């Protein structure tokens, strides 16, 4: 019985590794780091700025490459417009350069 369980575990591991090997590569987007900050104290930094007329602030960062849905608002966040903020389930400080 122990041998059957071991063989089953090995077979399952092989099937799982094969499925990961053939998984599709996620769609990537150029993006940038732009955390949503609720205090204007960040304006003391030369990289600080406002996010439109939303009452939110940020400190900008370098360009990055990330999967589309790993970005703010699942790829729909726009810094000067509708976007997610800390506490929202789809918030991240990484934004897509072009919203989907």
N, C-alpha and C positions, 0 to 999 in steps of 0.2 A: 504494500500500500504506500509505503514511504517513497519507493521508486516512482510510482505513478504520479504522486504529487510533485516530485522533483521534475519529472519530464514535463508535466503540465505547466509548471512555473517557467521552465526554460522555453517552452513553445510560446507561451503568452509573452514573455520578454522579447522573443524574436519577432513576433507579430507587431508588437508595439513599436519596436525600433524601426521596422520596415515602414510602418505607417508614418512615422515622423520623417523618415528619409524622403518620402514622396509628397509631403505636405507642401501646398503652394506657398510661395514667398509672399508675405503681405505687401500690399500696395504701399509704397513709400512716398513721402512728400518732403520737400525742403521745408524747414521750419526755423524757428528761433525761440530762444528762452525769454519768457516775459511773465514773471510771477505777478499775480494780482495782489496788491498790498492796499490795505484800507487806511493807511495813515500817510499824510503828506510829508512826514519826516524824511522820506526817501528823496525828496527834492533837494536835499543838501548834498547829494551825490551827483557828480557830473554825468552819470549814466541814468539818473532818475528822471521820470517823466510822468505825465498824466495819461490816462486811458480815456480820451475823449471827454465828454461831459458826464461821465458815469459816477464821479466821486471816488474812483479807484486810481491807484498809482502803481508804478512799476520801476524796476531797474532792468534795463535791457541786457541781452547777452548775445553770444555768438550764434552763427547759423548751425543747425543740426540736421540730421536725416532721421526721421522716425516714421513708424507706420501711421497711416492716416487717422485711424481711430484711437491712437495713443495721444492725440492732441486735445487741446482745450475744447470742451463742448463736443467731444467725439469728432473733431475736425470742422465744426461749424462756428466756433468762437471767433469773434472779430474784436480786437482790442478797443477801438473807439465805439463799438456798438454792443450788441448782445454777446455776452460771454459768461463763462462759469467762474466762480470764485471759490476760495478755500471753504470747504464744508459741503460743496456740491459733489454729487457722486461722479460727475464727468469732468471734474476740475483737474487740470494739470498745468504746470508753468510752461509747458511746451506748446507752441501754436503752429498751425500750418501757415505757410506763406500765402497760399490761396485756399480759402475755405471751400469745402466740398459742396 
